[in-house]
Amino acid sequence: MTAESERTAMLILQAINNAALIDRALVQQILSPELICAQFRSVIACLLTSNVPDNIKHEAILAVGYFVLENDENQLKITQGEQPTILQQLCMLPFKYVRTSDVFFYITEKTV
């Protein structure tokens, strides 16, 4: 991933996460339609499995956390799609992500 791609990914993820802090339900609603959700899952899957900086991975984990927080429909959506699913990829992350991200711990606890 080029430096410009990393910067772009970081800015987009931060925008999603900041918007979710303001109105989580709206962000969940925007990301929920099937075509958008499939693209969201694809991008997150790429970020979780690629060799990207930890700060981008952390923002991606937070974005997934906000996407599924208190939303049963979206919790189901991260169990769907190409194998390994987003949920499976989150569960395969190194232990440091479980220790350092309350949102990540919450979503795996809720959906597993």
DSSP file (Angstrom, degrees, kcal/mol; ACC not computed):
  #  RESIDUE AA STRUCTURE BP1 BP2  ACC     N-H-->O    O-->H-N    N-H-->O    O-->H-N    TCO  KAPPA ALPHA  PHI   PSI    X-CA   Y-CA   Z-CA
    1    1 A M              0   0    0      0, 0.0     2,-0.0     0, 0.0     0, 0.0   0.000 360.0 360.0 360.0 130.7    0.0    0.0    0.0
    2    2 A T     >  -     0   0    0      1,-0.1     4,-2.5     4,-0.0     5,-0.2  -0.277 360.0-109.6 -73.8 163.8    1.4    3.4   -1.0
    3    3 A A  H  > S+     0   0    0      1,-0.2     4,-2.3     2,-0.2     5,-0.2   0.881 121.0  51.4 -61.0 -38.8    1.8    6.2    1.5
    4    4 A E  H  > S+     0   0    0      2,-0.2     4,-2.4     1,-0.2    -1,-0.2   0.895 109.6  49.5 -66.7 -39.7   -1.0    8.1   -0.2
    5    5 A S  H  > S+     0   0    0      2,-0.2     4,-2.8     1,-0.2     5,-0.2   0.900 110.7  50.6 -64.7 -40.9   -3.3    5.0   -0.1
    6    6 A E  H  X S+     0   0    0     -4,-2.5     4,-2.4     2,-0.2    -2,-0.2   0.921 111.3  47.8 -62.2 -43.8   -2.5    4.6    3.6
    7    7 A R  H  X S+     0   0    0     -4,-2.3     4,-2.4     2,-0.2    -2,-0.2   0.913 113.2  48.2 -63.4 -42.9   -3.3    8.3    4.3
    8    8 A T  H  X S+     0   0    0     -4,-2.4     4,-2.4     2,-0.2     5,-0.2   0.926 112.1  48.7 -64.0 -45.8   -6.6    8.1    2.3
    9    9 A A  H  X S+     0   0    0     -4,-2.8     4,-2.6     1,-0.2     5,-0.2   0.916 112.1  49.6 -60.1 -43.5   -7.7    4.9    4.1
   10   10 A M  H  X S+     0   0    0     -4,-2.4     4,-2.6    -5,-0.2    -2,-0.2   0.925 111.4  47.9 -62.6 -45.5   -6.9    6.5    7.5
   11   11 A L  H  X S+     0   0    0     -4,-2.4     4,-2.1     2,-0.2    -1,-0.2   0.895 113.2  47.9 -64.3 -40.4   -8.9    9.6    6.7
   12   12 A I  H  X S+     0   0    0     -4,-2.4     4,-2.4     2,-0.2    -2,-0.2   0.934 113.4  47.1 -66.7 -45.4  -11.9    7.7    5.4
   13   13 A L  H  X S+     0   0    0     -4,-2.6     4,-2.7     1,-0.2    -2,-0.2   0.902 112.1  50.3 -63.5 -40.3  -11.9    5.4    8.4
   14   14 A Q  H  X S+     0   0    0     -4,-2.6     4,-2.7    -5,-0.2     5,-0.2   0.886 109.5  51.7 -64.7 -37.4  -11.5    8.3   10.8
   15   15 A A  H  X S+     0   0    0     -4,-2.1     4,-2.4     2,-0.2    -2,-0.2   0.923 111.4  46.8 -63.9 -43.9  -14.5   10.1    9.0
   16   16 A I  H  X S+     0   0    0     -4,-2.4     4,-2.2     2,-0.2    -2,-0.2   0.939 115.3  46.0 -61.9 -46.7  -16.6    7.0    9.4
   17   17 A N  H  X S+     0   0    0     -4,-2.7     4,-1.5     2,-0.2    -2,-0.2   0.885 113.4  48.0 -67.2 -39.3  -15.7    6.6   13.1
   18   18 A N  H  X S+     0   0    0     -4,-2.7     4,-1.2     2,-0.2    -1,-0.2   0.897 111.7  50.4 -67.9 -39.4  -16.2   10.3   13.9
   19   19 A A  H  X S+     0   0    0     -4,-2.4     4,-3.0    -5,-0.2     3,-0.3   0.894 108.0  54.0 -63.3 -38.7  -19.5   10.3   12.2
   20   20 A A  H  X S+     0   0    0     -4,-2.2     4,-0.6     1,-0.2    -1,-0.2   0.838 103.3  56.0 -65.2 -32.5  -20.5    7.2   14.2
   21   21 A L  H  < S+     0   0    0     -4,-1.5    -1,-0.2     2,-0.2    -2,-0.2   0.838 113.8  41.1 -66.3 -31.4  -19.6    9.1   17.4
   22   22 A I  H  < S-     0   0    0     -4,-1.2    -2,-0.2    -3,-0.3     2,-0.2   0.922 141.9  -2.2 -80.8 -48.2  -22.1   11.8   16.4
   23   23 A D  H  X  +     0   0    0     -4,-3.0     4,-1.9    -5,-0.1     3,-0.3  -0.638  63.4 174.8-149.2  83.2  -24.9    9.6   15.0
   24   24 A R  H  X S+     0   0    0     -4,-0.6     4,-2.7     1,-0.2     5,-0.2   0.879  81.5  56.2 -59.4 -41.6  -24.1    5.8   15.1
   25   25 A A  H  > S+     0   0    0      1,-0.2     4,-2.3     2,-0.2    -1,-0.2   0.883 107.2  49.5 -61.3 -38.8  -27.6    4.8   13.9
   26   26 A L  H  > S+     0   0    0     -3,-0.3     4,-2.5     2,-0.2    -1,-0.2   0.927 111.3  48.1 -66.6 -44.5  -27.2    7.0   10.8
   27   27 A V  H  X S+     0   0    0     -4,-1.9     4,-2.3     1,-0.2    -2,-0.2   0.915 112.2  49.9 -61.9 -42.6  -23.8    5.5    9.9
   28   28 A Q  H  X S+     0   0    0     -4,-2.7     4,-0.9     1,-0.2    -1,-0.2   0.908 111.2  49.5 -61.3 -41.6  -25.2    2.0   10.5
   29   29 A Q  H  < S+     0   0    0     -4,-2.3     3,-0.4    -5,-0.2    -2,-0.2   0.894 111.1  49.1 -64.8 -41.1  -28.1    2.8    8.2
   30   30 A I  H  < S+     0   0    0     -4,-2.5    -2,-0.2     1,-0.2    -1,-0.2   0.888 116.2  42.1 -66.4 -39.6  -25.9    4.2    5.5
   31   31 A L  H  < S+     0   0    0     -4,-2.3    -1,-0.2    -5,-0.2    -2,-0.2   0.529  99.8  77.7 -85.6  -5.7  -23.5    1.2    5.5
   32   32 A S     <  +     0   0    0     -4,-0.9    -1,-0.2    -3,-0.4    -2,-0.1   0.806  59.4 104.2 -80.8 -31.8  -26.3   -1.4    5.8
   33   33 A P  S  > S-     0   0    0      0, 0.0     4,-3.4     0, 0.0     5,-0.3  -0.216  82.4-113.4 -54.6 145.2  -27.7   -1.7    2.2
   34   34 A E  H  > S+     0   0    0      1,-0.2     4,-2.4     2,-0.2     5,-0.2   0.842 111.3  44.9 -53.7 -46.7  -26.5   -4.9    0.6
   35   35 A L  H  > S+     0   0    0      2,-0.2     4,-1.7     1,-0.2    -1,-0.2   0.918 118.4  42.9 -67.4 -42.0  -24.2   -3.4   -2.1
   36   36 A I  H  > S+     0   0    0      2,-0.2     4,-2.8     1,-0.2    -2,-0.2   0.910 114.1  51.7 -68.5 -41.5  -22.6   -0.8    0.2
   37   37 A C  H  X S+     0   0    0     -4,-3.4     4,-3.0     1,-0.2     5,-0.2   0.896 107.6  52.5 -62.4 -40.5  -22.3   -3.4    3.0
   38   38 A A  H  X S+     0   0    0     -4,-2.4     4,-2.0    -5,-0.3    -1,-0.2   0.903 112.1  45.6 -62.8 -40.5  -20.6   -5.8    0.6
   39   39 A Q  H  X S+     0   0    0     -4,-1.7     4,-2.5     2,-0.2    -2,-0.2   0.905 112.2  51.3 -68.4 -41.3  -18.1   -3.1   -0.4
   40   40 A F  H  X S+     0   0    0     -4,-2.8     4,-2.6     1,-0.2     5,-0.2   0.932 111.5  47.6 -59.5 -46.9  -17.5   -2.1    3.3
   41   41 A R  H  X S+     0   0    0     -4,-3.0     4,-2.8     1,-0.2    -1,-0.2   0.894 111.0  52.1 -61.1 -40.2  -16.9   -5.8    4.2
   42   42 A S  H  X S+     0   0    0     -4,-2.0     4,-2.0    -5,-0.2    -2,-0.2   0.920 111.9  44.6 -63.9 -44.8  -14.5   -6.1    1.2
   43   43 A V  H  X S+     0   0    0     -4,-2.5     4,-2.4     2,-0.2    -2,-0.2   0.929 115.0  47.9 -65.9 -45.4  -12.4   -3.0    2.2
   44   44 A I  H  X S+     0   0    0     -4,-2.6     4,-2.5     1,-0.2     5,-0.2   0.916 110.4  52.4 -62.6 -42.7  -12.3   -4.0    5.9
   45   45 A A  H  X S+     0   0    0     -4,-2.8     4,-1.6    -5,-0.2    -1,-0.2   0.912 109.9  49.3 -59.1 -42.5  -11.3   -7.6    5.0
   46   46 A C  H  X S+     0   0    0     -4,-2.0     4,-1.5     1,-0.2    -1,-0.2   0.922 112.6  47.1 -62.8 -44.3   -8.5   -6.2    2.9
   47   47 A L  H  < S+     0   0    0     -4,-2.4     5,-0.4     1,-0.2    -2,-0.2   0.858 112.0  50.0 -67.9 -34.7   -7.3   -3.9    5.7
   48   48 A L  H  < S+     0   0    0     -4,-2.5    -1,-0.2     1,-0.2    -2,-0.2   0.794 118.8  36.9 -74.4 -27.2   -7.5   -6.7    8.3
   49   49 A T  H  < S+     0   0    0     -4,-1.6    -2,-0.2    -5,-0.2    -1,-0.2   0.580 103.0  85.0-102.2 -10.6   -5.5   -9.2    6.2
   50   50 A S  S  < S-     0   0    0     -4,-1.5     2,-1.8    -5,-0.2    -4,-0.0  -0.424  90.3-103.2 -89.0 165.5   -3.0   -6.8    4.6
   51   51 A N        +     0   0    0     -2,-0.1    -3,-0.1     3,-0.0    -1,-0.1  -0.601  66.6 147.5 -86.2  77.3    0.3   -5.6    6.0
   52   52 A V        -     0   0    0     -2,-1.8     5,-0.1    -5,-0.4   -46,-0.0  -0.752  56.2 -82.6-109.4 159.1   -1.0   -2.1    6.9
   53   53 A P    >>  -     0   0    0      0, 0.0     4,-1.9     0, 0.0     3,-0.8  -0.224  40.1-115.2 -58.8 150.7    0.1    0.1    9.9
   54   54 A D  H 3> S+     0   0    0      1,-0.2     4,-2.8     2,-0.2     5,-0.2   0.821 113.2  61.0 -58.2 -33.8   -1.5   -0.8   13.2
   55   55 A N  H 3> S+     0   0    0      1,-0.2     4,-1.8     2,-0.2    -1,-0.2   0.864 105.8  46.7 -66.7 -32.8   -3.2    2.6   13.4
   56   56 A I  H <> S+     0   0    0     -3,-0.8     4,-2.3     2,-0.2    -1,-0.2   0.909 112.4  50.0 -71.3 -42.2   -5.1    1.8   10.2
   57   57 A K  H  X S+     0   0    0     -4,-1.9     4,-2.5     1,-0.2    -2,-0.2   0.913 109.6  52.0 -60.4 -41.6   -6.0   -1.6   11.5
   58   58 A H  H  X S+     0   0    0     -4,-2.8     4,-2.4     1,-0.2    -1,-0.2   0.922 109.7  48.0 -61.8 -44.8   -7.2   -0.1   14.7
   59   59 A E  H  X S+     0   0    0     -4,-1.8     4,-2.3     1,-0.2    -1,-0.2   0.877 110.9  52.1 -63.8 -37.1   -9.5    2.4   12.9
   60   60 A A  H  X S+     0   0    0     -4,-2.3     4,-2.2     2,-0.2    -2,-0.2   0.907 109.2  49.5 -64.9 -41.9  -10.8   -0.5   10.8
   61   61 A I  H  X S+     0   0    0     -4,-2.5     4,-2.4     1,-0.2    -2,-0.2   0.913 111.0  49.7 -63.3 -42.9  -11.7   -2.4   13.9
   62   62 A L  H  X S+     0   0    0     -4,-2.4     4,-2.8     2,-0.2     5,-0.2   0.908 108.2  53.6 -62.0 -41.5  -13.4    0.6   15.4
   63   63 A A  H  X S+     0   0    0     -4,-2.3     4,-2.0     1,-0.2    -2,-0.2   0.914 110.4  46.6 -60.9 -43.0  -15.4    1.1   12.2
   64   64 A V  H  X S+     0   0    0     -4,-2.2     4,-1.9     2,-0.2    -1,-0.2   0.910 110.9  53.9 -64.2 -41.0  -16.6   -2.5   12.4
   65   65 A G  H  X S+     0   0    0     -4,-2.4     4,-1.7     1,-0.2    -2,-0.2   0.928 110.8  44.2 -59.4 -46.5  -17.4   -2.1   16.1
   66   66 A Y  H  < S+     0   0    0     -4,-2.8    -1,-0.2     1,-0.2    -2,-0.2   0.858 110.1  57.9 -66.4 -33.6  -19.6    1.0   15.4
   67   67 A F  H  < S+     0   0    0     -4,-2.0    -1,-0.2    -5,-0.2    -2,-0.2   0.860 118.4  29.4 -63.5 -36.7  -21.2   -0.8   12.5
   68   68 A V  H >< S+     0   0    0     -4,-1.9     3,-2.1    -3,-0.2     7,-0.2   0.594  84.6 126.3-101.9 -12.3  -22.4   -3.7   14.7
   69   69 A L  T 3< S-     0   0    0     -4,-1.7   -41,-0.1     1,-0.3     5,-0.1  -0.275  95.4 -17.8 -57.7 119.2  -22.9   -2.0   18.0
   70   70 A E  T 3  S+     0   0    0      1,-0.1     2,-0.4    -2,-0.1    -1,-0.3   0.804 111.3 114.3  54.4  35.4  -26.4   -2.7   19.3
   71   71 A N    <>  -     0   0    0     -3,-2.1     4,-2.2     1,-0.1     5,-0.2  -0.836  44.3-173.3-138.3  96.9  -27.5   -3.7   15.7
   72   72 A D  H  > S+     0   0    0     -2,-0.4     4,-1.8     1,-0.2     5,-0.1   0.863  85.7  54.4 -59.5 -39.6  -28.5   -7.4   15.3
   73   73 A E  H  > S+     0   0    0      1,-0.2     4,-1.5     2,-0.2    -1,-0.2   0.924 111.8  43.5 -62.4 -45.2  -28.9   -7.1   11.6
   74   74 A N  H  > S+     0   0    0      1,-0.2     4,-1.3     2,-0.2    -1,-0.2   0.825 108.0  59.2 -71.8 -30.6  -25.4   -5.7   11.1
   75   75 A Q  H  < S+     0   0    0     -4,-2.2     3,-0.3    -7,-0.2     4,-0.2   0.895 107.3  47.8 -62.1 -38.3  -23.9   -8.2   13.5
   76   76 A L  H >< S+     0   0    0     -4,-1.8     3,-1.6     1,-0.2     4,-0.2   0.876 104.2  61.6 -67.7 -37.3  -25.2  -10.9   11.2
   77   77 A K  H >< S+     0   0    0     -4,-1.5     3,-1.2     1,-0.3    -1,-0.2   0.797  96.2  58.1 -63.8 -29.3  -23.8   -9.2    8.2
   78   78 A I  T 3< S+     0   0    0     -4,-1.3     9,-2.3    -3,-0.3     8,-0.3   0.553 101.3  57.6 -80.2  -3.2  -20.2   -9.5    9.4
   79   79 A T  T <  S+     0   0    0     -3,-1.6    -1,-0.2    -4,-0.2    -2,-0.2   0.425 101.7  72.8 -96.3  -1.1  -20.6  -13.3    9.6
   80   80 A Q  S <  S+     0   0    0     -3,-1.2     6,-0.5    -4,-0.2     2,-0.2  -0.557  70.0  49.1-107.7 171.6  -21.5  -13.4    5.9
   81   81 A G  S    S-     0   0    0     -2,-0.2     4,-0.1     4,-0.1   -43,-0.0  -0.511  93.8  -3.9  99.6-167.2  -19.5  -12.9    2.7
   82   82 A E  S    S-     0   0    0     -2,-0.2     4,-0.0     2,-0.1     0, 0.0  -0.224  91.0 -72.9 -63.2 149.4  -16.3  -14.5    1.5
   83   83 A Q  S    S+     0   0    0      1,-0.1     2,-0.1     2,-0.1    -1,-0.1  -0.698 119.3  42.9 -85.7 139.0  -14.4  -16.8    3.8
   84   84 A P  S    S-     0   0    0      0, 0.0    -2,-0.1     0, 0.0    -1,-0.1   0.579  94.0-147.1 -73.9 144.9  -12.9  -16.0    6.2
   85   85 A T     >  -     0   0    0     -6,-0.1     4,-2.6    -4,-0.1     5,-0.2  -0.152  28.3 -99.6 -70.0 170.1  -15.7  -13.6    7.2
   86   86 A I  H  > S+     0   0    0     -6,-0.5     4,-2.7    -8,-0.3     5,-0.2   0.924 125.7  51.5 -58.2 -44.4  -15.0  -10.3    8.9
   87   87 A L  H  > S+     0   0    0     -9,-2.3     4,-2.2     1,-0.2    -1,-0.2   0.924 110.3  48.3 -60.6 -44.0  -15.9  -11.9   12.3
   88   88 A Q  H  > S+     0   0    0    -10,-0.3     4,-1.1     1,-0.2    -1,-0.2   0.899 111.5  50.4 -63.0 -39.8  -13.5  -14.7   11.6
   89   89 A Q  H  < S+     0   0    0     -4,-2.6     4,-0.5     1,-0.2     3,-0.3   0.896 109.1  51.3 -65.6 -39.5  -10.7  -12.3   10.6
   90   90 A L  H >< S+     0   0    0     -4,-2.7     3,-1.1     1,-0.2    -1,-0.2   0.907 108.8  51.3 -62.9 -40.0  -11.3  -10.3   13.8
   91   91 A C  H 3< S+     0   0    0     -4,-2.2    -1,-0.2     1,-0.2    -2,-0.2   0.741 107.3  54.3 -69.4 -21.6  -11.0  -13.4   15.9
   92   92 A M  T 3< S+     0   0    0     -4,-1.1    -1,-0.2    -3,-0.3    -2,-0.2   0.491  83.3 112.6 -90.6  -3.9   -7.7  -14.3   14.2
   93   93 A L  S <  S-     0   0    0     -3,-1.1     5,-0.1    -4,-0.5   -44,-0.0  -0.293  82.7 -85.6 -65.3 154.0   -6.1  -10.9   15.0
   94   94 A P    >>  -     0   0    0      0, 0.0     3,-1.8     0, 0.0     4,-0.6  -0.202  42.2-106.8 -57.4 154.0   -3.2  -11.0   17.4
   95   95 A F  H >> S+     0   0    0      1,-0.3     4,-1.9     2,-0.2     3,-0.8   0.752 111.5  75.4 -57.4 -28.1   -4.1  -10.8   21.1
   96   96 A K  H 3> S+     0   0    0      1,-0.3     4,-1.8     2,-0.2    -1,-0.3   0.807  92.0  55.8 -58.4 -28.5   -3.0   -7.1   21.4
   97   97 A Y  H <> S+     0   0    0     -3,-1.8     4,-1.2     2,-0.2    -1,-0.3   0.844 105.9  49.9 -73.2 -32.5   -6.1   -6.0   19.5
   98   98 A V  H << S+     0   0    0     -3,-0.8     7,-0.2    -4,-0.6    -2,-0.2   0.894 114.6  45.2 -69.4 -39.2   -8.4   -7.8   22.0
   99   99 A R  H  < S+     0   0    0     -4,-1.9    -2,-0.2     1,-0.2    -1,-0.2   0.830 119.0  39.4 -72.6 -32.7   -6.5   -6.1   24.9
  100  100 A T  H  < S+     0   0    0     -4,-1.8     2,-0.6    -5,-0.2    -1,-0.2   0.553 105.7  63.3-101.3  -7.7   -6.4   -2.6   23.5
  101  101 A S     X  -     0   0    0     -4,-1.2     4,-2.1     1,-0.2     5,-0.2  -0.883  50.5-174.3-126.4 103.6   -9.8   -2.2   21.8
  102  102 A D  H  > S+     0   0    0     -2,-0.6     4,-2.3     1,-0.2    -1,-0.2   0.866  89.8  55.1 -60.3 -37.2  -12.9   -2.2   24.0
  103  103 A V  H  > S+     0   0    0      2,-0.2     4,-2.4     1,-0.2    -1,-0.2   0.922 107.2  49.7 -63.9 -43.4  -15.1   -2.1   20.9
  104  104 A F  H  > S+     0   0    0      1,-0.2     4,-2.1     2,-0.2     5,-0.3   0.934 111.2  48.6 -61.4 -46.2  -13.4   -5.1   19.4
  105  105 A F  H  X S+     0   0    0     -4,-2.1     4,-2.0    -8,-0.2    -1,-0.2   0.900 111.4  51.8 -60.1 -40.0  -13.9   -7.1   22.6
  106  106 A Y  H  X S+     0   0    0     -4,-2.3     4,-2.4     1,-0.2    -2,-0.2   0.929 109.3  47.8 -63.4 -46.6  -17.5   -6.1   22.7
  107  107 A I  H  X S+     0   0    0     -4,-2.4     4,-2.2     1,-0.2     5,-0.2   0.883 113.3  46.7 -69.6 -35.6  -18.4   -7.1   19.2
  108  108 A T  H  X S+     0   0    0     -4,-2.1     4,-1.6     2,-0.2    -1,-0.2   0.884 113.4  49.8 -72.0 -34.1  -16.8  -10.5   19.4
  109  109 A E  H  < S+     0   0    0     -4,-2.0    -2,-0.2    -5,-0.3    -1,-0.2   0.903 115.4  43.5 -66.3 -40.8  -18.4  -11.1   22.8
  110  110 A K  H  < S+     0   0    0     -4,-2.4    -2,-0.2     1,-0.2    -1,-0.2   0.854 120.9  36.9 -73.1 -37.2  -21.8  -10.1   21.4
  111  111 A T  H  <        0   0    0     -4,-2.2    -2,-0.2     1,-0.2    -1,-0.2   0.661 360.0 360.0 -97.8 -16.7  -21.7  -12.0   18.1
  112  112 A V     <        0   0    0     -4,-1.6    -1,-0.2    -5,-0.2    -2,-0.1   0.491 360.0 360.0 -83.4 360.0  -19.9  -15.2   18.9
